[in-house]
């Protein structure tokens, strides 16, 4: 019996699985304070809470981009049999 899972649910599962596999200590995350310094150099002044929101958004987007890329590579190198 095959169960159909939507692409969105599959992607969400992959993101959650990856988060479980990698703790914040395993990857070099930019701290909100570091983000504030980097943005201030470009004339953008934000507070710590805004930096956290921006960083969370960027990490979410990067995970989506990586998942999309890996899905495309899987289709190229692992063709499905019908």
Residue pairs with C-beta under 8 A, 6 or more apart in sequence:
5 13
7 71
11 64
11 67
11 68
11 71
14 67
15 63
15 64
15 67
18 63
29 55
29 59
30 38
30 55
32 48
32 51
32 52
32 55
33 48
33 51
35 46
35 51
35 54
35 55
36 46
36 47
36 48
36 51
39 45
39 46
39 51
46 54
